[in-house]
Amino acid sequence: MHRDLPPNWMLVKAALFVVLSTLGAGFLLWQNPSWTTALCVTALMWSSCRAYYFLFHALQHWIDPRFRYTGLLDLLRAWQKRRTCGWSSWPTSGRWADGQKPGRDDARP
């Protein structure tokens, strides 16, 4: 599998995302210190993490292993391409109609 960054830099990138989200949440709470703001920030962070998990893990491992994207722009480009081709080319989960769950070995190389 081709990687854009070495593993050490991926950890730095993840740490920077945590720092950025913490700063954003901190600035929002500093500007408007209330329980409502804290609850909204928490809900936003949680739902964003779940949406990211769905887009880049659940789609590939539980829906169809052909759903493999490097980021949101790549996903949007593929989605647009499939939309212009027609929805019939969109992968379906019928492949596992026998009830067998896809595993890591089912993913394309």
N, C-alpha and C positions, 0 to 999 in steps of 0.2 A: 504494500500500500504506500502510495506517495504521500509524504508529509511535507507541509509547507515550512514548518519550523522544527528544529531539534527539540527533544523532550524537555530539556532544561528551559528553553525559551517558551515552551507551552506553559510551563509552571509560572514563569514570570508574567506571561499574558493573562493567565487566570488570576494571579495576585493583583494585577492592575485592574481587572474587571471588578474584583472585590473592593479595592480601594475607591474606584470611581463610583460604584453604587453606594458605598458607605458615605462618601463625601456628598453625593446627591441627596441621600436621605438626611444626613446631618444638616445640610443647608436648608432643606425644606422645614425640618423641625426647628431650626434656629430662627427662620423667618416667621413661622407660625407655630409656636410651641403649644400644641393642644393634643388631647387624646385622640381626637378625630383625625388630625393630620398623621399621627403615629399609626393609627389603624389603617388609614388609606395607604401610607407608605409600605406598611407590612403586607397588605393585600396586593399591592402592585408588584412588590418584589417576589412574593410567592407565586402569583399567577404568571409572571414573566418567566420564572424558572420552570414552571410546569409546561408552559407553551413551548419553550425551547426544548425541553425533554421530549415532548410529543413530536415536534417537528423533526428532530434529529436522532431519536432513539426508537420511539414507539412505532413510527411509520416504517422504519427499516426492519425492525425485529419482529413486529407483530402484524403489520399490514402486508408489506411486500418487500423483500430484500432489494428490489430494484430502486427503492426510494433511498438513494445515497447522495447527499449533497454536501458541499463544503461550507455553505453559509446561506443566509437568507436570500442574497441576490441570486445565487445559483439556483435555489429552490424556486424563486419567482420566475426566473428565465425558463426553467424546465416546465413550470406550470403554464406559462404563457404559450410555450411551444406546443404543449399537449392540447391546450384549449383551441389553438388554431388548427390542429390536426383533427380535432373531434374527440369527444370524451371516450369513444370506443377504444382509443389507444391507451387510456389510463389503466395502469395495473390494478388488478383486483385481488382479493384474498381467496378466491375460489381454489387456488392451488392447494390450500390446506383444508379442503372440504372433508377429508377423512378424519379431521380432528387432531392431526399431528401438528404440533407447534413448530414454527421455524426456529432453527438454532443458528449459532454462529457459522456452522459449516454450510448452511444454505445460502449465505450471502455470496454475492459475486466477488471474484478476486479484484 
